[in-house]
Amino acid sequence: MIESFHNPRDAALALLTSGTSLSRKAGSFLGQTVVDPTPLTPAQVDWLSGLLDRHGLPALAKEPSQ
């Protein structure tokens, strides 16, 4: 298993395909993260990190590459 996700896109894709139960809002956010190359805001990085932790997936790298 990977140690950490090096970019938000890979982390979001892993959450979407993990089979975990996600809210519509979280699913929308994750889908947008997968397809939109715009860098995430600090608040969005925190939200993504929280979703990864909550669903038992590896953390986002300290300085994610976009």
PQR file with spaces between the fields and no chain letter, atoms N, CA, C, O and H, PARSE charges and radii, in Angstrom:
ATOM       1  N    MET     1       0.848   -1.187    0.000 -0.4000 1.5000
ATOM       2  CA   MET     1       0.000    0.000    0.000 -0.0000 2.0000
ATOM       3  C    MET     1       0.886    1.240    0.000  0.5500 1.7000
ATOM       4  O    MET     1       2.008    1.221    0.507 -0.5500 1.4000
ATOM       5  N    ILE     2       0.369    2.304   -0.570 -0.4000 1.5000
ATOM       6  CA   ILE     2       1.158    3.532   -0.647 -0.0000 2.0000
ATOM       7  C    ILE     2       1.266    4.211    0.719  0.5500 1.7000
ATOM       8  O    ILE     2       0.392    4.070    1.574 -0.5500 1.4000
ATOM       9  H    ILE     2      -0.542    2.320   -0.981  0.4000 1.0000
ATOM      10  N    GLU     3       2.345    4.938    0.898 -0.4000 1.5000
ATOM      11  CA   GLU     3       2.606    5.629    2.156 -0.0000 2.0000
ATOM      12  C    GLU     3       1.796    6.913    2.271  0.5500 1.7000
ATOM      13  O    GLU     3       1.247    7.217    3.331 -0.5500 1.4000
ATOM      14  H    GLU     3       3.056    5.053    0.204  0.4000 1.0000
ATOM      15  N    SER     4       1.722    7.672    1.168 -0.4000 1.5000
ATOM      16  CA   SER     4       0.927    8.897    1.140 -0.0000 2.0000
ATOM      17  C    SER     4       0.603    9.239   -0.313  0.5500 1.7000
ATOM      18  O    SER     4       1.276    8.783   -1.238 -0.5500 1.4000
ATOM      19  H    SER     4       2.167    7.425    0.307  0.4000 1.0000
ATOM      20  N    PHE     5      -0.425   10.038   -0.493 -0.4000 1.5000
ATOM      21  CA   PHE     5      -0.797   10.506   -1.816 -0.0000 2.0000
ATOM      22  C    PHE     5       0.009   11.759   -2.128  0.5500 1.7000
ATOM      23  O    PHE     5       0.105   12.661   -1.296 -0.5500 1.4000
ATOM      24  H    PHE     5      -0.971   10.409    0.258  0.4000 1.0000
ATOM      25  N    HIS     6       0.583   11.818   -3.316 -0.4000 1.5000
ATOM      26  CA   HIS     6       1.431   12.951   -3.673 -0.0000 2.0000
ATOM      27  C    HIS     6       0.672   14.069   -4.381  0.5500 1.7000
ATOM      28  O    HIS     6       1.222   15.147   -4.606 -0.5500 1.4000
ATOM      29  H    HIS     6       0.505   11.085   -3.992  0.4000 1.0000
ATOM      30  N    ASN     7      -0.586   13.817   -4.733 -0.4000 1.5000
ATOM      31  CA   ASN     7      -1.385   14.893   -5.312 -0.0000 2.0000
ATOM      32  C    ASN     7      -2.859   14.682   -4.973  0.5500 1.7000
ATOM      33  O    ASN     7      -3.303   13.549   -4.792 -0.5500 1.4000
ATOM      34  H    ASN     7      -1.032   12.941   -4.550  0.4000 1.0000
ATOM      35  N    PRO     8      -3.605   15.764   -4.888 -0.5600 1.5000
ATOM      36  CA   PRO     8      -5.017   15.689   -4.511  0.2800 2.0000
ATOM      37  C    PRO     8      -5.846   14.844   -5.477  0.5500 1.7000
ATOM      38  O    PRO     8      -6.789   14.176   -5.054 -0.5500 1.4000
ATOM      39  N    ARG     9      -5.509   14.865   -6.771 -0.4000 1.5000
ATOM      40  CA   ARG     9      -6.274   14.102   -7.750 -0.0000 2.0000
ATOM      41  C    ARG     9      -6.257   12.606   -7.415  0.5500 1.7000
ATOM      42  O    ARG     9      -7.306   11.962   -7.399 -0.5500 1.4000
ATOM      43  H    ARG     9      -4.743   15.408   -7.114  0.4000 1.0000
ATOM      44  N    ASP    10      -5.077   12.061   -7.150 -0.4000 1.5000
ATOM      45  CA   ASP    10      -4.971   10.637   -6.823 -0.0000 2.0000
ATOM      46  C    ASP    10      -5.703   10.306   -5.525  0.5500 1.7000
ATOM      47  O    ASP    10      -6.341    9.259   -5.414 -0.5500 1.4000
ATOM      48  H    ASP    10      -4.225   12.584   -7.163  0.4000 1.0000
ATOM      49  N    ALA    11      -5.607   11.200   -4.550 -0.4000 1.5000
ATOM      50  CA   ALA    11      -6.292   10.983   -3.276 -0.0000 2.0000
ATOM      51  C    ALA    11      -7.811   10.987   -3.470  0.5500 1.7000
ATOM      52  O    ALA    11      -8.516   10.134   -2.931 -0.5500 1.4000
ATOM      53  H    ALA    11      -5.089   12.051   -4.641  0.4000 1.0000
ATOM      54  N    ALA    12      -8.302   11.951   -4.239 -0.4000 1.5000
ATOM      55  CA   ALA    12      -9.746   12.037   -4.485 -0.0000 2.0000
ATOM      56  C    ALA    12     -10.241   10.821   -5.255  0.5500 1.7000
ATOM      57  O    ALA    12     -11.300   10.279   -4.942 -0.5500 1.4000
ATOM      58  H    ALA    12      -7.729   12.644   -4.676  0.4000 1.0000
ATOM      59  N    LEU    13      -9.495   10.396   -6.245 -0.4000 1.5000
ATOM      60  CA   LEU    13      -9.878    9.226   -7.031 -0.0000 2.0000
ATOM      61  C    LEU    13      -9.909    7.972   -6.163  0.5500 1.7000
ATOM      62  O    LEU    13     -10.800    7.136   -6.311 -0.5500 1.4000
ATOM      63  H    LEU    13      -8.634   10.837   -6.499  0.4000 1.0000
ATOM      64  N    ALA    14      -8.951    7.841   -5.268 -0.4000 1.5000
ATOM      65  CA   ALA    14      -8.926    6.694   -4.359 -0.0000 2.0000
ATOM      66  C    ALA    14     -10.157    6.692   -3.457  0.5500 1.7000
ATOM      67  O    ALA    14     -10.745    5.637   -3.217 -0.5500 1.4000
ATOM      68  H    ALA    14      -8.227    8.520   -5.148  0.4000 1.0000
ATOM      69  N    LEU    15     -10.550    7.854   -2.959 -0.4000 1.5000
ATOM      70  CA   LEU    15     -11.751    7.935   -2.126 -0.0000 2.0000
ATOM      71  C    LEU    15     -13.009    7.572   -2.919  0.5500 1.7000
ATOM      72  O    LEU    15     -13.877    6.848   -2.432 -0.5500 1.4000
ATOM      73  H    LEU    15     -10.073    8.711   -3.153  0.4000 1.0000
ATOM      74  N    LEU    16     -13.092    8.084   -4.140 -0.4000 1.5000
ATOM      75  CA   LEU    16     -14.278    7.810   -4.958 -0.0000 2.0000
ATOM      76  C    LEU    16     -14.406    6.333   -5.323  0.5500 1.7000
ATOM      77  O    LEU    16     -15.519    5.829   -5.470 -0.5500 1.4000
ATOM      78  H    LEU    16     -12.387    8.673   -4.536  0.4000 1.0000
ATOM      79  N    THR    17     -13.298    5.646   -5.469 -0.4000 1.5000
ATOM      80  CA   THR    17     -13.337    4.241   -5.883 -0.0000 2.0000
ATOM      81  C    THR    17     -13.176    3.265   -4.720  0.5500 1.7000
ATOM      82  O    THR    17     -13.101    2.056   -4.937 -0.5500 1.4000
ATOM      83  H    THR    17     -12.394    6.056   -5.349  0.4000 1.0000
ATOM      84  N    SER    18     -13.123    3.769   -3.503 -0.4000 1.5000
ATOM      85  CA   SER    18     -12.889    2.912   -2.335 -0.0000 2.0000
ATOM      86  C    SER    18     -14.135    2.158   -1.880  0.5500 1.7000
ATOM      87  O    SER    18     -14.036    1.210   -1.100 -0.5500 1.4000
ATOM      88  H    SER    18     -13.184    4.752   -3.327  0.4000 1.0000
ATOM      89  N    GLY    19     -15.286    2.564   -2.352 -0.4000 1.5000
ATOM      90  CA   GLY    19     -16.518    1.896   -1.928 -0.0000 2.0000
ATOM      91  C    GLY    19     -17.069    2.404   -0.607  0.5500 1.7000
ATOM      92  O    GLY    19     -18.051    1.864   -0.098 -0.5500 1.4000
ATOM      93  H    GLY    19     -15.366    3.333   -2.986  0.4000 1.0000
ATOM      94  N    THR    20     -16.447    3.438   -0.044 -0.4000 1.5000
ATOM      95  CA   THR    20     -16.937    4.009    1.209 -0.0000 2.0000
ATOM      96  C    THR    20     -18.165    4.881    0.940  0.5500 1.7000
ATOM      97  O    THR    20     -18.377    5.351   -0.177 -0.5500 1.4000
ATOM      98  H    THR    20     -15.649    3.877   -0.458  0.4000 1.0000
ATOM      99  N    SER    21     -18.941    5.080    1.955 -0.4000 1.5000
ATOM     100  CA   SER    21     -20.126    5.916    1.844 -0.0000 2.0000
ATOM     101  C    SER    21     -19.725    7.387    1.953  0.5500 1.7000
ATOM     102  O    SER    21     -19.112    7.804    2.936 -0.5500 1.4000
ATOM     103  H    SER    21     -18.768    4.698    2.863  0.4000 1.0000
ATOM     104  N    LEU    22     -20.077    8.157    0.938 -0.4000 1.5000
ATOM     105  CA   LEU    22     -19.757    9.578    0.905 -0.0000 2.0000
ATOM     106  C    LEU    22     -21.030   10.387    0.730  0.5500 1.7000
ATOM     107  O    LEU    22     -21.979    9.934    0.091 -0.5500 1.4000
ATOM     108  H    LEU    22     -20.575    7.818    0.139  0.4000 1.0000
ATOM     109  N    SER    23     -21.050   11.575    1.295 -0.4000 1.5000
ATOM     110  CA   SER    23     -22.185   12.469    1.083 -0.0000 2.0000
ATOM     111  C    SER    23     -22.144   12.995   -0.352  0.5500 1.7000
ATOM     112  O    SER    23     -21.113   12.927   -1.021 -0.5500 1.4000
ATOM     113  H    SER    23     -20.279   11.943    1.814  0.4000 1.0000
ATOM     114  N    ARG    24     -23.257   13.508   -0.801 -0.4000 1.5000
ATOM     115  CA   ARG    24     -23.308   14.096   -2.146 -0.0000 2.0000
ATOM     116  C    ARG    24     -22.316   15.257   -2.257  0.5500 1.7000
ATOM     117  O    ARG    24     -21.644   15.413   -3.277 -0.5500 1.4000
ATOM     118  H    ARG    24     -24.094   13.563   -0.257  0.4000 1.0000
ATOM     119  N    LYS    25     -22.232   16.059   -1.210 -0.4000 1.5000
ATOM     120  CA   LYS    25     -21.319   17.204   -1.207 -0.0000 2.0000
ATOM     121  C    LYS    25     -19.865   16.737   -1.305  0.5500 1.7000
ATOM     122  O    LYS    25     -19.076   17.299   -2.064 -0.5500 1.4000
ATOM     123  H    LYS    25     -22.778   15.932   -0.382  0.4000 1.0000
ATOM     124  N    ALA    26     -19.517   15.706   -0.532 -0.4000 1.5000
ATOM     125  CA   ALA    26     -18.150   15.175   -0.578 -0.0000 2.0000
ATOM     126  C    ALA    26     -17.864   14.566   -1.950  0.5500 1.7000
ATOM     127  O    ALA    26     -16.785   14.770   -2.506 -0.5500 1.4000
ATOM     128  H    ALA    26     -20.158   15.249    0.085  0.4000 1.0000
ATOM     129  N    GLY    27     -18.819   13.824   -2.494 -0.4000 1.5000
ATOM     130  CA   GLY    27     -18.636   13.229   -3.812 -0.0000 2.0000
ATOM     131  C    GLY    27     -18.444   14.278   -4.886  0.5500 1.7000
ATOM     132  O    GLY    27     -17.616   14.108   -5.781 -0.5500 1.4000
ATOM     133  H    GLY    27     -19.696   13.658   -2.042  0.4000 1.0000
ATOM     134  N    SER    28     -19.196   15.357   -4.809 -0.4000 1.5000
ATOM     135  CA   SER    28     -19.068   16.441   -5.765 -0.0000 2.0000
ATOM     136  C    SER    28     -17.693   17.101   -5.659  0.5500 1.7000
ATOM     137  O    SER    28     -17.034   17.357   -6.666 -0.5500 1.4000
ATOM     138  H    SER    28     -19.869   15.495   -4.082  0.4000 1.0000
ATOM     139  N    PHE    29     -17.281   17.365   -4.442 -0.4000 1.5000
ATOM     140  CA   PHE    29     -15.960   17.953   -4.204 -0.0000 2.0000
ATOM     141  C    PHE    29     -14.856   17.045   -4.746  0.5500 1.7000
ATOM     142  O    PHE    29     -13.932   17.516   -5.409 -0.5500 1.4000
ATOM     143  H    PHE    29     -17.817   17.157   -3.624  0.4000 1.0000
ATOM     144  N    LEU    30     -14.948   15.764   -4.468 -0.4000 1.5000
ATOM     145  CA   LEU    30     -13.924   14.826   -4.920 -0.0000 2.0000
ATOM     146  C    LEU    30     -13.906   14.712   -6.442  0.5500 1.7000
ATOM     147  O    LEU    30     -12.835   14.669   -7.048 -0.5500 1.4000
ATOM     148  H    LEU    30     -15.698   15.381   -3.929  0.4000 1.0000
ATOM     149  N    GLY    31     -15.075   14.663   -7.056 -0.4000 1.5000
ATOM     150  CA   GLY    31     -15.151   14.603   -8.511 -0.0000 2.0000
ATOM     151  C    GLY    31     -14.533   15.832   -9.149  0.5500 1.7000
ATOM     152  O    GLY    31     -13.808   15.724  -10.138 -0.5500 1.4000
ATOM     153  H    GLY    31     -15.945   14.697   -6.563  0.4000 1.0000
ATOM     154  N    GLN    32     -14.813   16.989   -8.595 -0.4000 1.5000
ATOM     155  CA   GLN    32     -14.228   18.229   -9.115 -0.0000 2.0000
ATOM     156  C    GLN    32     -12.711   18.220   -8.934  0.5500 1.7000
ATOM     157  O    GLN    32     -11.977   18.698   -9.799 -0.5500 1.4000
ATOM     158  H    GLN    32     -15.402   17.077   -7.792  0.4000 1.0000
ATOM     159  N    THR    33     -12.247   17.679   -7.817 -0.4000 1.5000
ATOM     160  CA   THR    33     -10.815   17.598   -7.558 -0.0000 2.0000
ATOM     161  C    THR    33     -10.124   16.710   -8.596  0.5500 1.7000
ATOM     162  O    THR    33      -8.995   16.986   -9.004 -0.5500 1.4000
ATOM     163  H    THR    33     -12.844   17.291   -7.115  0.4000 1.0000
ATOM     164  N    VAL    34     -10.800   15.654   -9.017 -0.4000 1.5000
ATOM     165  CA   VAL    34     -10.226   14.744  -10.014 -0.0000 2.0000
ATOM     166  C    VAL    34     -10.075   15.422  -11.368  0.5500 1.7000
ATOM     167  O    VAL    34      -9.062   15.233  -12.042 -0.5500 1.4000
ATOM     168  H    VAL    34     -11.717   15.430   -8.686  0.4000 1.0000
ATOM     169  N    VAL    35     -11.062   16.206  -11.774 -0.4000 1.5000
ATOM     170  CA   VAL    35     -11.054   16.734  -13.147 -0.0000 2.0000
ATOM     171  C    VAL    35     -10.535   18.164  -13.296  0.5500 1.7000
ATOM     172  O    VAL    35     -10.201   18.579  -14.405 -0.5500 1.4000
ATOM     173  H    VAL    35     -11.884   16.360  -11.227  0.4000 1.0000
ATOM     174  N    ASP    36     -10.460   18.913  -12.215 -0.4000 1.5000
ATOM     175  CA   ASP    36     -10.052   20.323  -12.295 -0.0000 2.0000
ATOM     176  C    ASP    36      -8.623   20.490  -11.777  0.5500 1.7000
ATOM     177  O    ASP    36      -8.362   20.208  -10.608 -0.5500 1.4000
ATOM     178  H    ASP    36     -10.731   18.575  -11.314  0.4000 1.0000
ATOM     179  N    PRO    37      -7.695   20.943  -12.619 -0.5600 1.5000
ATOM     180  CA   PRO    37      -6.305   21.075  -12.179  0.2800 2.0000
ATOM     181  C    PRO    37      -6.019   22.287  -11.287  0.5500 1.7000
ATOM     182  O    PRO    37      -4.881   22.478  -10.858 -0.5500 1.4000
ATOM     183  N    THR    38      -7.025   23.099  -11.007 -0.4000 1.5000
ATOM     184  CA   THR    38      -6.831   24.268  -10.151 -0.0000 2.0000
ATOM     185  C    THR    38      -6.341   23.828   -8.771  0.5500 1.7000
ATOM     186  O    THR    38      -6.912   22.905   -8.189 -0.5500 1.4000
ATOM     187  H    THR    38      -7.950   22.944  -11.355  0.4000 1.0000
ATOM     188  N    PRO    39      -5.303   24.465   -8.235 -0.5600 1.5000
ATOM     189  CA   PRO    39      -4.814   24.092   -6.898  0.2800 2.0000
ATOM     190  C    PRO    39      -5.907   24.241   -5.837  0.5500 1.7000
ATOM     191  O    PRO    39      -6.746   25.139   -5.911 -0.5500 1.4000
ATOM     192  N    LEU    40      -5.877   23.353   -4.862 -0.4000 1.5000
ATOM     193  CA   LEU    40      -6.837   23.421   -3.766 -0.0000 2.0000
ATOM     194  C    LEU    40      -6.467   24.531   -2.799  0.5500 1.7000
ATOM     195  O    LEU    40      -5.293   24.858   -2.626 -0.5500 1.4000
ATOM     196  H    LEU    40      -5.195   22.624   -4.801  0.4000 1.0000
ATOM     197  N    THR    41      -7.481   25.105   -2.173 -0.4000 1.5000
ATOM     198  CA   THR    41      -7.243   26.081   -1.121 -0.0000 2.0000
ATOM     199  C    THR    41      -6.806   25.335    0.139  0.5500 1.7000
ATOM     200  O    THR    41      -6.993   24.121    0.225 -0.5500 1.4000
ATOM     201  H    THR    41      -8.435   24.840   -2.313  0.4000 1.0000
ATOM     202  N    PRO    42      -6.233   26.027    1.109 -0.5600 1.5000
ATOM     203  CA   PRO    42      -5.876   25.353    2.366  0.2800 2.0000
ATOM     204  C    PRO    42      -7.088   24.668    3.026  0.5500 1.7000
ATOM     205  O    PRO    42      -6.946   23.584    3.591 -0.5500 1.4000
ATOM     206  N    ALA    43      -8.259   25.280    2.959 -0.4000 1.5000
ATOM     207  CA   ALA    43      -9.458   24.674    3.539 -0.0000 2.0000
ATOM     208  C    ALA    43      -9.831   23.387    2.800  0.5500 1.7000
ATOM     209  O    ALA    43     -10.244   22.411    3.426 -0.5500 1.4000
ATOM     210  H    ALA    43      -8.375   26.160    2.500  0.4000 1.0000
ATOM     211  N    GLN    44      -9.687   23.382    1.477 -0.4000 1.5000
ATOM     212  CA   GLN    44      -9.990   22.183    0.700 -0.0000 2.0000
ATOM     213  C    GLN    44      -8.982   21.070    0.986  0.5500 1.7000
ATOM     214  O    GLN    44      -9.355   19.898    1.048 -0.5500 1.4000
ATOM     215  H    GLN    44      -9.351   24.175    0.969  0.4000 1.0000
ATOM     216  N    VAL    45      -7.717   21.424    1.161 -0.4000 1.5000
ATOM     217  CA   VAL    45      -6.707   20.435    1.523 -0.0000 2.0000
ATOM     218  C    VAL    45      -7.059   19.817    2.877  0.5500 1.7000
ATOM     219  O    VAL    45      -6.937   18.605    3.057 -0.5500 1.4000
ATOM     220  H    VAL    45      -7.414   22.376    1.111  0.4000 1.0000
ATOM     221  N    ASP    46      -7.498   20.648    3.831 -0.4000 1.5000
ATOM     222  CA   ASP    46      -7.908   20.146    5.150 -0.0000 2.0000
ATOM     223  C    ASP    46      -9.091   19.201    5.022  0.5500 1.7000
ATOM     224  O    ASP    46      -9.117   18.159    5.677 -0.5500 1.4000
ATOM     225  H    ASP    46      -7.598   21.632    3.685  0.4000 1.0000
ATOM     226  N    TRP    47     -10.074   19.541    4.192 -0.4000 1.5000
ATOM     227  CA   TRP    47     -11.251   18.705    4.007 -0.0000 2.0000
ATOM     228  C    TRP    47     -10.848   17.367    3.386  0.5500 1.7000
ATOM     229  O    TRP    47     -11.282   16.310    3.844 -0.5500 1.4000
ATOM     230  H    TRP    47     -10.053   20.388    3.660  0.4000 1.0000
ATOM     231  N    LEU    48     -10.030   17.414    2.356 -0.4000 1.5000
ATOM     232  CA   LEU    48      -9.569   16.197    1.704 -0.0000 2.0000
ATOM     233  C    LEU    48      -8.783   15.331    2.686  0.5500 1.7000
ATOM     234  O    LEU    48      -8.965   14.114    2.724 -0.5500 1.4000
ATOM     235  H    LEU    48      -9.677   18.273    1.984  0.4000 1.0000
ATOM     236  N    SER    49      -7.924   15.942    3.467 -0.4000 1.5000
ATOM     237  CA   SER    49      -7.146   15.209    4.465 -0.0000 2.0000
ATOM     238  C    SER    49      -8.048   14.542    5.496  0.5500 1.7000
ATOM     239  O    SER    49      -7.808   13.405    5.902 -0.5500 1.4000
ATOM     240  H    SER    49      -7.776   16.930    3.436  0.4000 1.0000
ATOM     241  N    GLY    50      -9.083   15.255    5.911 -0.4000 1.5000
ATOM     242  CA   GLY    50     -10.030   14.695    6.867 -0.0000 2.0000
ATOM     243  C    GLY    50     -10.795   13.504    6.289  0.5500 1.7000
ATOM     244  O    GLY    50     -11.019   12.510    6.979 -0.5500 1.4000
ATOM     245  H    GLY    50      -9.279   16.179    5.581  0.4000 1.0000
ATOM     246  N    LEU    51     -11.190   13.609    5.026 -0.4000 1.5000
ATOM     247  CA   LEU    51     -11.885   12.492    4.377 -0.0000 2.0000
ATOM     248  C    LEU    51     -10.973   11.272    4.272  0.5500 1.7000
ATOM     249  O    LEU    51     -11.410   10.148    4.516 -0.5500 1.4000
ATOM     250  H    LEU    51     -11.008   14.417    4.465  0.4000 1.0000
ATOM     251  N    LEU    52      -9.716   11.489    3.913 -0.4000 1.5000
ATOM     252  CA   LEU    52      -8.768   10.375    3.831 -0.0000 2.0000
ATOM     253  C    LEU    52      -8.622    9.690    5.186  0.5500 1.7000
ATOM     254  O    LEU    52      -8.666    8.464    5.276 -0.5500 1.4000
ATOM     255  H    LEU    52      -9.361   12.402    3.714  0.4000 1.0000
ATOM     256  N    ASP    53      -8.449   10.480    6.229 -0.4000 1.5000
ATOM     257  CA   ASP    53      -8.289    9.941    7.573 -0.0000 2.0000
ATOM     258  C    ASP    53      -9.540    9.185    8.015  0.5500 1.7000
ATOM     259  O    ASP    53      -9.449    8.077    8.543 -0.5500 1.4000
ATOM     260  H    ASP    53      -8.413   11.477    6.156  0.4000 1.0000
ATOM     261  N    ARG    54     -10.691    9.783    7.799 -0.4000 1.5000
ATOM     262  CA   ARG    54     -11.963    9.188    8.215 -0.0000 2.0000
ATOM     263  C    ARG    54     -12.217    7.842    7.539  0.5500 1.7000
ATOM     264  O    ARG    54     -12.852    6.961    8.120 -0.5500 1.4000
ATOM     265  H    ARG    54     -10.765   10.683    7.370  0.4000 1.0000
ATOM     266  N    HIS    55     -11.728    7.687    6.334 -0.4000 1.5000
ATOM     267  CA   HIS    55     -11.991    6.462    5.579 -0.0000 2.0000
ATOM     268  C    HIS    55     -10.789    5.521    5.545  0.5500 1.7000
ATOM     269  O    HIS    55     -10.755    4.580    4.752 -0.5500 1.4000
ATOM     270  H    HIS    55     -11.212    8.402    5.862  0.4000 1.0000
ATOM     271  N    GLY    56      -9.801    5.778    6.410 -0.4000 1.5000
ATOM     272  CA   GLY    56      -8.685    4.864    6.581 -0.0000 2.0000
ATOM     273  C    GLY    56      -7.726    4.773    5.410  0.5500 1.7000
ATOM     274  O    GLY    56      -7.088    3.740    5.210 -0.5500 1.4000
ATOM     275  H    GLY    56      -9.828    6.543    7.053  0.4000 1.0000
ATOM     276  N    LEU    57      -7.618    5.836    4.638 -0.4000 1.5000
ATOM     277  CA   LEU    57      -6.687    5.865    3.526 -0.0000 2.0000
ATOM     278  C    LEU    57      -5.432    6.644    3.897  0.5500 1.7000
ATOM     279  O    LEU    57      -5.458    7.447    4.829 -0.5500 1.4000
ATOM     280  H    LEU    57      -8.136    6.675    4.801  0.4000 1.0000
ATOM     281  N    PRO    58      -4.333    6.417    3.177 -0.5600 1.5000
ATOM     282  CA   PRO    58      -3.099    7.144    3.489  0.2800 2.0000
ATOM     283  C    PRO    58      -3.306    8.660    3.402  0.5500 1.7000
ATOM     284  O    PRO    58      -4.204    9.150    2.717 -0.5500 1.4000
ATOM     285  N    ALA    59      -2.462    9.366    4.107 -0.4000 1.5000
ATOM     286  CA   ALA    59      -2.548   10.832    4.147 -0.0000 2.0000
ATOM     287  C    ALA    59      -2.058   11.453    2.856  0.5500 1.7000
ATOM     288  O    ALA    59      -1.390   10.810    2.046 -0.5500 1.4000
ATOM     289  H    ALA    59      -1.733    8.968    4.664  0.4000 1.0000
ATOM     290  N    LEU    60      -2.402   12.707    2.684 -0.4000 1.5000
ATOM     291  CA   LEU    60      -1.890   13.513    1.590 -0.0000 2.0000
ATOM     292  C    LEU    60      -0.483   13.957    1.979  0.5500 1.7000
ATOM     293  O    LEU    60      -0.244   14.322    3.130 -0.5500 1.4000
ATOM     294  H    LEU    60      -2.944   13.230    3.341  0.4000 1.0000
ATOM     295  N    ALA    61       0.452   13.928    1.022 -0.4000 1.5000
ATOM     296  CA   ALA    61       1.829   14.352    1.297 -0.0000 2.0000
ATOM     297  C    ALA    61       1.828   15.770    1.851  0.5500 1.7000
ATOM     298  O    ALA    61       0.930   16.554    1.541 -0.5500 1.4000
ATOM     299  H    ALA    61       0.258   13.632    0.087  0.4000 1.0000
ATOM     300  N    LYS    62       2.802   16.101    2.650 -0.4000 1.5000
ATOM     301  CA   LYS    62       2.866   17.418    3.296 -0.0000 2.0000
ATOM     302  C    LYS    62       2.781   18.563    2.296  0.5500 1.7000
ATOM     303  O    LYS    62       2.081   19.547    2.535 -0.5500 1.4000
ATOM     304  H    LYS    62       3.530   15.464    2.901  0.4000 1.0000
ATOM     305  N    GLU    63       3.469   18.442    1.209 -0.4000 1.5000
ATOM     306  CA   GLU    63       3.395   19.464    0.164 -0.0000 2.0000
ATOM     307  C    GLU    63       2.953   18.787   -1.119  0.5500 1.7000
ATOM     308  O    GLU    63       3.776   18.391   -1.945 -0.5500 1.4000
ATOM     309  H    GLU    63       4.038   17.643    1.015  0.4000 1.0000
ATOM     310  N    PRO    64       1.605   18.657   -1.280 -0.5600 1.5000
ATOM     311  CA   PRO    64       1.119   17.940   -2.447  0.2800 2.0000
ATOM     312  C    PRO    64       1.474   18.649   -3.747  0.5500 1.7000
ATOM     313  O    PRO    64       1.473   19.877   -3.825 -0.5500 1.4000
ATOM     314  N    SER    65       1.777   17.854   -4.760 -0.4000 1.5000
ATOM     315  CA   SER    65       1.986   18.426   -6.085 -0.0000 2.0000
ATOM     316  C    SER    65       0.644   18.458   -6.785  0.5500 1.7000
ATOM     317  O    SER    65      -0.164   17.546   -6.611 -0.5500 1.4000
ATOM     318  H    SER    65       1.778   16.856   -4.697  0.4000 1.0000
ATOM     319  N    GLN    66       0.393   19.479   -7.565 -0.4000 1.5000
ATOM     320  CA   GLN    66      -0.894   19.600   -8.243 -0.0000 2.0000
ATOM     321  C    GLN    66      -0.825   18.890   -9.507  0.5500 1.7000
ATOM     322  O    GLN    66      -1.805   18.859  -10.252 -0.5500 1.4000
ATOM     323  H    GLN    66       1.049   20.220   -7.706  0.4000 1.0000
